Amino acid sequence: MSDSVNPYQPVATPSDAVSAVAADGDVHFSSNQSQLRFAESQYLLRQQSFRLFFGSLAMIACSMFAIALILWRFPNPFSFVAALVGTMAISSCLYLAMVHSAKMKIREQLRTHGLVQDYQCTIRLDPDRVVLTSPLGTYAWRNENVKVYRTRKGVLLCPEPFLFVFIAKTSDFKDATYSEFRKRLFARKATVSSASHENS
């Protein structure tokens, strides 16, 4: 993908899209490119951590094996340096490729749901679900399917694989503050957890 193309911006704006600004919601928000990149990195750290961790361990093990093999075949300092630099370069490329694949899936999901740069969206907290309204439609997820994480710039909602909704602290919170909205969000998650324990 060319660097000149904004990966968070859809190719074309749908002409029949309904403005989410007019929709009923607890918070109205839009994200700029910097916020989307921050949220993407937070999503990868929290939702793809095991994949990245074990992938890193596998690459480290392969690197150590490659270095040991080269030193055994060519026992001199120049071989060690060449092996070290070569394995570091290969490991870096493999790691970037692994992250790149996840990023492409994330960006495709964001475009599909209308969660792109400067699109106005709303989030509504219903008793049993979270409802997103974007210019591309309305999407609802049950509370127990939405993972919520705190970040230093806002809250990150993860309702589906490779999909996040980032609510920045500077968003337009209706009849509340960011702290109050965040407390409501986590209180709902706690309620769902308590109900599931009682039913088990």
N, C-alpha and C positions, 0 to 999 in steps of 0.2 A: 504494500500500500504506500502510495506516495506521501511524503511528508507534507505536501501542500494541501492534502485533503484532510478535512477535519473528521476523524473517525466517529465523533459523537453527533454529527449533523447528518440527517437523512438527505438523500439525493434530491428529493423534491418534497415540498410541503403539500399534503393532501388538500384539495380545494374545498372538500366538503367537511373538513374537520370542525368539530364543535369546540369552541373556546372553553378551556377548563376553568378559566377565571370566574365564569358565571355559575359554575357547579357548586353545590353545597359541600362544604368540607371543613374539617377542623384546622387545616393549614393549607395555605396556597404557597406554592414554591416554584422556582425555576433554578436551574443550575448552570453556572458558566463552565468553561472548559477546565479551569483550574480545579474547581470543586469536583467535577466528574473524574479527573485523573486521581485526585486524592481519594475519592470514594472507591475507585477501582483498585487502588493499591491496598486499601483497608479490606476490601472484599477478598482479595487474593490472600492476604495475611491470615484472615480469620476463617474463610470457607475452604481454601485450598492449601492450608498449612501442612496437612499430612502428606498430600501429594508432593508438594515442594520439598518437604523435609526428607522423605524417603528417596525422592529423585536425587536430591543433593548427596545423600549418603551413598547411593549407588554410584554416582559419578566420582565421589572421593575414593571409593574402593577401587574402581576401575583405574583411576589415576595412579594410585599407589601400586597397583599391580603392574601397570605399564612402566612406571619408573623403575621398579625392582627388576623387571625383565630386561630393560635396556642397560641398567647397571651391570647385570649379570653377563650380558653379551658384550658390552662395551665399557669395561671398568676404567673410565677416566673422567676427570672433572668436566670436560667439554660435553661429554655424553650426558652427564647428570643435568647440566644447565639446559641442554637441548630438550631432554626428556621433560624437565620441569616446565619449561615454557610451552612446549607442545601440548602436554596434558592439560595445563591451565587454560590454554586457548580452546582446546576441544571441549573441555568441561563447561567453559563459559558459553560457548555456542549452543551446547545441548541444553543448558539451563535456560538461556534466552528463548530457544525454540519451544521448550515446555511452557514457559510463561506466555509466549506469543500465542500459542494455540488457545489457552484459556482466555486471553484478552480478546481474541477475535470472536469467541463464543459470547462473551459478556457484551461486547459492543453490538453484536447482532440482536441479542435479546433486548438491549436498551432501545435500539431503533424500532424494533417490532412493537414495543409497548409505548413508544412516544416519549421516552425518558432521555431526551437529547438536549443539547445546548440551547438555552433561551426559550424552550417550550414551557408554557404555563401549565402547571398540574396542581391537583389537589389530593389530599389524603383525608379520608373520613374514618373515624373509629366507631364502627357499629358494635353492638353488644357481643357479637360472636365472630366478627370478621373485620379485616382491614380493606378499605375500598379505595382504589386509585382511579382518578379520572384524568386522562391526558387527551391531547388533541386527536389521538388515534382510537380512543374508546375508553370504556370503563372496565376495570379488572378488580375482582374480589378474591381474597384468600382468607381461609379460616385462621383464627388466631393461633392455633397450635401448629400451623404450617409456616408461620412467619418468625424467623429468628431476628432478634434485635440486638444491636451492639452500640455501645457508646463510643464516640470518637471525640477528639479535641475540637472538631469543627461542627459536630452535629450528631445525629443518630443515623445508623445504617440499618435498613430493613431488608431482609433477604427472604423473599417468599417462594422462590423457585431456584433450581440450579442455574447458575450463571446469570442471575438477575438480581439487581439491588435497587432499592429506592433510597436516595440520600436526602435527608431533611436537614438543611443547614440551620445553624442557630439564628441566622439573619432572615429566615423565612417569615412570611406573614401569618402569624398565629391568630386565629379568630377567638376573641373572648378569653384569651389565655396568654401565658408567656411560654417561652421555650421550655423552661424548667417544669412548668405545670403539664405541658403536653408530654414531655418525656416521662414524668411520673405516671401519667395516665397510661402510657404505652407499656411501661414495665409492670404496672399494677395489673393490667389485663393479662400479661404473660404469667404473672404469679397466680392469678385466679384460675387460668387454664391448667397450670401445673397442679394446683391443689385439687381441682375437680378430677383430674385424671388419676391422682393417687387415691381419692375416695372411691372411684369406680372400680379400681383394681382390687 
